[in-house]
Amino acid sequence: MKIIYHSTRDTKLTATASEAILKGIAPDGGLYVPETVPKLKISFEALAKMDYAHVAYEVMKLFYTDFTEEELMACINGAYNTEKFDTEDITTLVEADGAYYLELFHGRTIAFKDMALSILPYLMTTAAKKCGAKEEIVILTATSGDTGKAALAGFADVPGTSIVVFYPKHGVSRVQEKQMVTQTGKNVNVIGIEGNFDDAQTAVKAMFTDEKLAERMKAKGYRFSSANSINIGRLIPQVAYYVYAYSRLMPKEINFVVPTGNFGNILAAYYAYKMGVPVHKLICASNRNKVLTDFFETGVYDRNRDFFLTPSPSMDILISSNLERLIYEIAGESTTALMNDLKTKGRYEIASEMKEKLEVFVGGYAEDEEMAKAIAGLYKKEGYIVDTHTAVATAVYNNYRNKTKDDTCTVIASTASPYKFTRAVLNSIDPEYDQKDDFELFDELNKLSGVPVPKAIKDIISAPVLHDTVCAKDGLEAEVVKIYGL
């Protein structure tokens, strides 16, 4: 069955998979969604015998139906191999304290974004050929920390592309920033902004829908696309690892706990559920910026609140773009009005019958102190160390389990290596570590965890800063104009 995509705000704006991947976002500012989420055509018993690449193929072929088997397997084989990941399994399940941790950080930038951004450049360049696109593809990306580096690494020196990453100058960890500003490649641009992730994301989305800017870009031989999870080429590869995880465990039912900011990672789990994975609950874990927790509890999404910088910066988000895809699932044509309310009023409320359709979701949040206790508790009990985002998910799951007594088999998405947030991680175990320099702490974490210092960390310790541009939060378009001589 051929899958067609359309905008969440206008079903008449349709695209093939290749077109949706290439465009990144629909012309009306909506996100591309499949007309239907396809069901898996193969048993979990059969999937259990496959390696990660072939499980990914069984998932992606159902969504990317205008790719040939040869084209799609070439993309998958180019992405999921031991040159790009430090384990043949690509992702690993670790059992600890009554749950399974799905380690999604074995790629080149030691964060879960590698799982999708290692394949996106292959998908995008293949899609460009299929669509006859002749312009250079400009990847325009806002990041809360991890997407930026993974996208930069994925697209660095890829022919026919260039990339511009905007990140909150004072809203990422030192390691996250160092990974981005030391990125090599003739086609990469990294810019800090004096604002937060929501400021960057709003400005980037505005550029995507600016018709005059698009005309100026086209006149110079360029076209925009996105590496954020608003791009269906980012989202669908993430579905694969939830199917893969279930196929390795195959319980009667399963819970997935996902630390969540922009809602893409947990939406991928939802798509896996729609494909046939027997999910009991999808537990959406937030930090102090608990806009999603409040939404699932009340049906009201309200970004009119204080914004907090936390030790889990990739979750410091108040506008969760991918939630729009879920809203479309329950609201249909009403989605446009709800998104307009969000834009003009900063809030929207779904009807009670819509809220009833979200029963598979549970929202929860953890304060910074609870996150720190989760790191320390897991280490003392199991000798296993997780990063700050995974610790938020751990704390939320512990609270959920204590409250509900739910003993369903549970997988916690472990989204980053603790080496990306070494200071916050080690301070959670012992505040004495705060006396040491960030980069001295890598050896300390190595001693405690027994996990070797990743190459991604070794590479940045002495790497020179190559990108030092910083702009005001309303100056993003001016930077793009300058870079591309518009």
C-alpha positions in Angstrom: 0.0 0.0 0.0 1.4 3.4 -1.0 1.5 5.8 1.9 0.7 9.5 1.1 1.5 12.3 3.6 -0.5 15.4 4.2 -0.3 18.5 6.4 -1.8 18.5 9.8 -3.5 21.7 8.9 -4.7 21.0 5.4 -5.3 17.5 4.1 -5.2 18.8 0.5 -1.5 19.6 0.9 -0.2 16.1 0.1 3.3 14.7 -0.5 5.0 11.4 -1.2 7.5 10.2 1.4 10.4 11.6 -0.7 8.7 15.0 -1.0 7.8 15.2 2.7 11.4 14.3 3.7 12.8 16.9 1.2 10.5 19.7 2.3 10.7 19.0 6.0 7.6 21.0 6.9 4.4 21.6 5.0 3.9 24.9 3.1 1.2 26.0 5.6 3.4 25.5 8.6 1.8 22.1 9.4 3.7 18.9 9.9 3.4 16.0 7.4 1.6 12.9 8.8 0.9 9.6 7.0 -2.8 9.2 5.9 -2.7 6.0 8.0 -0.1 4.4 10.3 0.5 1.0 8.7 0.5 -2.2 10.6 3.5 -4.4 10.8 3.5 -7.2 8.1 5.8 -9.5 9.9 5.6 -11.4 13.3 7.6 -10.3 16.3 9.1 -13.8 16.4 10.5 -13.2 12.9 11.7 -9.8 13.9 13.5 -11.2 17.0 15.8 -13.2 14.6 16.8 -10.1 12.7 19.6 -7.6 13.3 18.8 -3.9 13.9 19.2 -2.9 10.2 16.7 -5.5 9.0 14.2 -4.6 11.7 14.6 -0.9 10.7 13.9 -1.9 7.1 10.7 -3.8 8.0 9.4 -0.6 9.8 10.6 2.0 7.3 9.5 0.3 4.1 5.9 0.6 5.3 6.2 4.4 5.6 8.7 5.2 2.8 6.7 3.5 0.1 8.1 5.4 -2.9 11.7 4.2 -2.0 12.8 0.9 -3.7 14.1 -1.9 -1.6 17.6 -1.2 -3.0 17.4 2.5 -2.2 16.1 2.1 1.3 18.6 -0.7 2.2 21.4 1.4 0.9 20.3 4.2 3.3 20.0 1.8 6.2 23.3 0.1 5.6 25.0 3.4 5.3 23.7 4.5 8.6 23.7 1.5 10.9 27.1 0.0 11.0 30.1 -0.2 13.3 31.8 2.8 11.7 29.0 5.0 13.1 28.0 3.0 16.3 30.2 1.4 18.9 28.2 -1.8 19.2 27.0 -4.2 16.5 23.5 -4.2 18.1 23.3 -0.4 17.4 21.2 -0.1 20.6 21.5 -2.1 23.8 19.0 -3.2 26.5 20.3 -3.1 30.0 18.2 -4.5 32.9 18.5 -2.5 36.1 16.2 -2.0 39.2 13.2 -3.7 37.7 13.2 -2.0 34.3 15.1 -2.2 31.0 17.2 0.7 29.8 17.2 1.1 26.0 20.6 2.7 25.4 20.2 4.8 22.4 23.5 6.7 22.7 26.0 4.4 21.0 26.4 6.6 17.9 29.1 9.1 17.1 27.6 12.0 19.2 26.6 9.8 22.1 22.9 10.8 22.1 19.7 9.2 20.8 19.5 11.7 17.9 22.2 9.6 16.2 19.6 6.8 15.7 17.7 9.0 13.2 20.3 11.6 12.1 22.8 8.9 10.9 20.2 7.9 8.3 18.6 11.3 7.4 21.4 12.5 5.1 21.0 9.3 3.1 17.3 9.6 3.0 17.4 13.2 2.0 20.0 12.9 -0.8 18.1 9.9 -2.2 14.8 11.9 -2.0 16.4 14.8 -3.8 17.4 12.6 -6.7 13.9 11.0 -6.8 12.2 14.4 -6.8 14.6 15.9 -9.4 15.7 18.6 -7.0 18.6 20.6 -8.3 19.1 23.2 -5.6 21.6 22.8 -2.7 19.6 21.6 0.4 20.1 23.9 3.3 19.4 22.1 6.6 18.0 24.7 9.0 17.9 23.4 12.5 17.1 24.6 16.0 18.6 22.5 18.8 18.1 22.2 22.6 21.5 20.4 22.7 21.7 17.0 21.0 20.0 17.4 17.6 22.6 20.1 16.7 25.7 18.0 17.0 24.1 14.8 15.5 22.8 16.8 12.5 26.2 18.5 12.1 28.0 15.2 12.2 25.5 13.6 9.8 25.6 16.4 7.1 29.2 17.5 7.4 30.6 17.6 3.9 27.7 15.7 2.4 27.6 16.8 -1.3 24.7 19.0 -2.3 23.9 20.0 1.3 24.8 22.6 3.9 23.6 23.0 7.5 22.9 25.9 9.9 22.4 25.0 13.5 21.0 27.5 16.1 21.4 26.7 19.8 20.6 28.6 23.0 24.0 30.0 24.0 23.3 29.7 27.8 21.0 26.7 27.6 23.1 23.7 26.8 25.8 21.7 28.7 29.5 22.6 28.2 30.0 19.3 26.4 27.1 19.8 24.1 28.3 23.3 23.2 31.9 22.1 22.7 30.7 19.3 20.4 28.9 21.8 18.2 31.4 24.7 18.1 34.3 22.3 17.2 32.5 20.7 14.3 34.6 20.5 11.1 33.2 20.6 7.6 33.1 23.1 4.8 29.3 23.2 4.7 28.5 23.6 8.5 27.5 26.7 10.4 26.9 26.9 14.2 25.3 30.0 15.8 24.5 30.6 19.5 21.4 32.7 20.2 20.7 34.9 23.2 17.4 33.2 23.9 16.1 29.7 24.6 15.2 26.7 22.4 11.6 27.9 21.9 12.9 31.2 20.5 15.2 29.4 18.1 12.5 26.9 17.0 9.9 29.6 16.4 12.3 31.6 14.3 13.3 28.6 12.2 9.7 27.5 11.6 8.9 31.1 10.5 11.8 31.0 7.9 10.4 27.7 6.5 7.0 29.3 5.8 8.4 32.7 4.5 7.6 32.6 0.8 9.7 35.7 0.0 12.7 34.2 1.7 12.1 30.9 -0.2 12.1 32.8 -3.5 15.4 34.6 -2.6 16.9 31.2 -1.6 15.7 29.6 -4.9 17.2 32.5 -6.9 20.6 31.7 -5.4 20.2 27.9 -5.9 19.2 26.9 -2.4 16.2 25.2 -0.7 15.4 24.7 3.0 14.8 21.4 4.7 14.9 20.4 8.3 16.8 17.9 10.5 14.5 18.4 13.5 11.9 15.7 14.3 9.3 17.9 12.5 10.8 16.1 9.4 9.2 12.8 8.8 12.6 11.6 7.8 13.7 12.0 11.4 10.7 10.6 13.0 10.1 7.3 11.3 13.6 5.9 11.9 12.9 6.4 15.7 9.9 4.1 15.5 12.3 1.2 14.6 14.0 1.1 17.9 10.8 0.7 19.9 9.8 -2.2 17.6 13.3 -3.6 18.0 13.2 -3.4 21.8 9.8 -5.1 22.0 11.0 -7.9 19.7 13.9 -8.6 22.1 11.7 -8.9 25.1 8.2 -9.9 23.8 6.2 -9.6 27.0 2.4 -9.7 26.9 2.4 -5.9 27.2 5.0 -3.2 27.5 5.4 0.3 28.9 7.7 2.8 27.4 9.0 5.7 29.5 10.4 8.5 27.4 12.1 11.7 28.7 10.4 14.3 26.5 11.0 17.8 25.2 9.9 18.3 21.6 7.6 15.2 21.8 9.2 13.4 18.8 10.8 10.5 20.7 7.6 9.5 22.5 5.5 10.1 19.3 7.7 7.5 17.6 6.8 5.1 20.5 3.1 5.9 19.8 3.5 5.1 16.1 5.1 1.8 17.2 2.0 1.2 19.3 -0.2 2.0 16.3 1.8 -0.4 14.2 1.0 -3.3 16.5 3.4 -3.2 19.5 1.1 -4.1 22.5 1.8 -1.0 24.6 0.1 -0.8 28.0 1.3 2.8 28.8 3.4 5.5 27.2 4.8 7.4 30.1 5.8 10.9 29.1 8.5 12.2 31.5 9.2 15.9 31.9 11.5 18.0 34.0 10.4 21.3 35.7 9.2 22.6 32.3 6.2 20.3 32.8 3.9 21.7 30.0 3.3 18.2 28.7 2.5 16.7 32.1 -0.1 19.4 32.7 -1.5 18.7 29.2 -2.0 15.0 29.8 -3.6 15.7 33.2 -5.9 18.5 32.2 -6.3 18.6 28.4 -4.9 22.2 28.5 -1.6 23.0 26.7 -0.4 26.3 28.1 3.1 27.7 27.4 2.3 30.9 29.4 4.6 30.0 32.3 8.1 30.5 33.6 10.8 28.8 31.7 13.5 27.0 33.7 17.1 26.0 32.8 17.7 22.6 34.3 20.4 19.9 34.3 18.4 18.1 31.6 18.6 20.9 29.0 17.4 18.9 26.0 14.0 18.9 27.7 13.9 22.6 28.5 11.1 23.3 26.0 7.7 24.9 26.3 6.5 24.5 22.7 6.6 20.8 21.9 6.3 20.9 18.1 5.7 17.2 17.5 2.6 17.2 19.8 0.8 18.7 16.8 0.9 15.3 15.1 -0.7 13.7 18.1 -3.3 16.5 18.2 -4.2 15.8 14.6 -4.8 12.1 15.5 -7.5 13.1 18.0 -8.7 16.5 16.6 -8.6 16.2 12.8 -9.6 19.4 11.1 -9.8 21.2 14.5 -6.0 21.1 14.7 -5.5 24.3 12.7 -7.7 26.3 15.2 -5.9 24.8 18.2 -2.5 25.7 16.7 -3.7 29.2 16.0 -4.8 29.5 19.6 -1.3 28.4 20.7 0.3 31.0 18.4 -2.0 33.9 19.4 -2.9 33.1 23.0 -0.1 30.7 24.0 -2.6 28.0 25.0 -5.3 25.7 23.8 -7.7 23.2 25.3 -8.9 19.9 23.8 -12.4 18.6 24.1 -13.2 15.9 26.6 -13.9 13.3 23.9 -10.4 14.1 22.4 -8.8 13.6 25.9 -10.4 10.2 26.1 -8.4 9.1 23.0 -5.1 9.7 24.9 -5.6 7.1 27.6 -2.5 5.2 26.5 -0.4 8.2 27.7 0.6 9.0 31.3 2.3 12.3 32.1 4.7 12.8 34.9 7.5 15.1 35.9 10.6 15.2 38.2 12.2 18.2 39.9 16.0 18.6 39.7 16.4 17.1 43.2 14.3 14.0 42.2 16.5 13.6 39.1 19.7 13.7 41.2 18.3 11.1 43.7 17.4 8.8 40.8 21.0 8.9 39.5 22.4 8.3 43.0 19.9 5.6 43.8 20.4 3.7 40.6 24.2 3.9 41.0 24.2 2.7 44.7 21.7 -0.1 44.0 23.0 -1.4 40.6 26.3 0.3 39.9 24.6 1.7 36.7 25.0 5.3 35.8 22.5 7.2 33.6 22.5 10.8 32.3 20.3 13.5 33.6 17.5 13.1 31.0 17.3 9.3 31.5 17.3 10.0 35.3 14.2 12.2 34.9 12.5 9.3 33.2 13.7 7.0 36.0 12.3 9.3 38.7 9.0 9.6 36.9 8.8 5.8 36.4 9.6 5.2 40.1 6.8 7.6 41.1 4.4 6.0 38.6 5.3 2.4 39.8 4.9 3.3 43.4 1.6 5.0 42.8 0.0 2.5 40.5 1.7 -0.8 41.4 1.9 -1.5 37.7 4.3 -4.4 37.2 4.1 -4.4 33.3 7.5 -5.0 31.6 8.9 -1.5 31.2 11.5 0.0 28.9 13.1 3.4 29.7 14.5 5.3 26.8 18.1 6.1 27.7 18.7 9.1 25.5 22.3 10.2 26.2 25.6 9.0 27.6 26.3 10.3 31.1 29.5 11.6 29.6 27.5 14.4 28.0 26.4 15.7 31.4 29.3 14.6 33.6 29.2 17.4 36.2 25.5 17.1 36.9 25.7 13.3 36.9 28.7 13.1 39.3 27.4 15.8 41.6 24.2 13.8 42.0 26.4 10.9 43.3 28.8 13.1 45.4 28.8 16.9 45.6 32.6 16.8 46.2 33.0 16.3 42.5 32.0 20.0 41.9 35.5 21.1 42.8 36.9 19.6 39.6 37.0 21.0 36.1 34.4 19.6 33.6 37.0 17.8 31.5 38.8 16.4 34.6 35.5 14.7 35.5 35.6 12.3 32.5 38.3 10.2 34.3 36.2 10.2 37.5 33.2 9.0 35.6 35.2 6.3 33.9 36.4 5.1 37.3 32.9 4.9 38.7 31.1 3.5 35.7 33.7 1.2 34.2 32.6 2.6 30.8 35.4 3.8 28.6 35.5 7.5 27.8 33.8 7.7 24.4 35.6 8.8 21.3 33.2 11.7 21.0 34.5 13.1 24.3 38.2 12.4 23.6 37.8 14.2 20.2 36.6 17.5 21.7 38.9 17.8 24.7 41.6 19.5 22.7 39.6 20.4 19.6 39.8 24.1 18.5 36.6 26.3 18.5 35.7 26.8 14.9 32.3 28.6 15.4 31.9 31.5 17.7 29.0 33.5 16.2 26.3 34.6 18.6 23.1 36.5 17.6 20.1 38.1 19.2 16.9 35.9 19.4 15.4 38.0 16.6 18.5 37.9 14.5 18.4 34.3 13.1 17.1 35.2 9.6 19.8 37.9 9.3 22.4 35.3 9.9 21.0 33.0 7.2 20.9 36.0 4.8 24.5 36.7 5.5 25.7 33.1 5.2 24.0 32.6 1.8 24.5 36.0 0.4 20.8 36.8 0.0 
